[in-house]
Every structure is written in C-alpha cells, then in structure tokens.
Amino acid sequence: MSQEIIFKILGSGCKKCNLLEAHVKQACEEEHLVVTIDHERDFVKVAAYGVMSTPALVLNEKVVSAGKVLTVDEVKVIIQEKLHDTKA
C-alpha cells in the first residue's frame, strides 16, 4: 500500500511560484507518480510553515525547500528520497 504524496507550493502566485509548480508537475509525470499539488497563497498560512522566503515547497506537511525555484531534477531527488524513506 503506497502512501499518498501531497505537495504544496507556498507563495503569492508569482512567476517563480508558478514555475516551481510546473517543475513539480513535470517531475511527478516523469516519475509516473500521481500526486496532489496545492498552491497556498494565503500569507498567514504560508507563515505558519515558518517560511520567510518564497517560493517554498512542502511535501506531506514538511518544508523541503524555501526561497528558490527547484529544477525538475532537484524535485526528482526529493521525490526519490521521500519514496525511499517510506519504504524503509
């Protein structure tokens, strides 16, 4: 039984935030994963994650990156690490 994977993009919806979201979608497609991707634009909710700079990426309620646009390959590394952690 596989665990559901939920990504959240934290940010205002600016160009960088949207690019990060596109990279997450592409990485998940290339890894043949079905995931949920939400985009949190509410600053109060973003701040609740302790994030001071956006865009930020949250995976299953854990902040995995903040303040930069990850490449597709960087997102894939995070996905692989997460899948490895859940199988351990």
N, C-alpha and C positions, 0 to 999 in steps of 0.2 A: 504494500500500500504506500503510495507516494504522498508526500506532504505537499499541500498547496503552497505555491510560491506567489507572494504578493510584493510587488514593487510599488513604491510611492516616489514621485518626483516632487520635491519641495521647492517652490519658487513661485514668482509672480505670474508666470506665463510668458516671460520674455523670450527672446530668440535663443539664448543659451539653455534655458529650461526646456524649451520645445526641442532643441537639438539633442539634449540628453535623453529625453523621452523617445525620440526617434532611434537613437543608438540602442537603448534598452530593447525596444521592439525588434529591431533588426537582429540583435544578438540572440534574443529568445527564439526568433524564427529560424535563425541559422543553427541553433542548438535543438531545434524541434521540440520546444517547450511551450506548453500552454500555461500562461501566467495571467495574473490580474495586474494591470498597471493603472494606478490612480495618480492624479495630479493635484496636489494640495496647494492651493493658492492663498488660503487664509493665513495671514501673517501670525496671528495668535497661535494657531495650530502648528505652524512651522516652528515658531519659537519654543513651543512645548517640547520639541525634539532636542532642544539645546543647540540648534543650528544658528550660527551667526552669519554665515555667508552662503548664498545660493548660486547656482542650483545645488541641491543636495539629493542624494539617493538613499532611500530606505528600503531594506529588504527584510520582510517579515518583522517589521516594527523595530529594526536595528539600523541606525545610521551607518552606512558603509562608505560614504563619500560626501564631501561638502566643499563648496567653493570652486568646483571645476567641472568641465564637461568631459566625462569619461569617453574614451573611444569605444567602438564596438568591441575590440579585443579586450580592453580593460573590463568591460561589463561581462564578457565571457569568462574571464578569470574569476570574477566574483561569483558568477553562477556555478562554475566548477567547484570552487571552494565550498559553497553552500551545499551543493549536492553531495560532496564528499563528507561534509560534516554530518548530514542527515543519515548517511549510510553507515557511519562509524558506530 
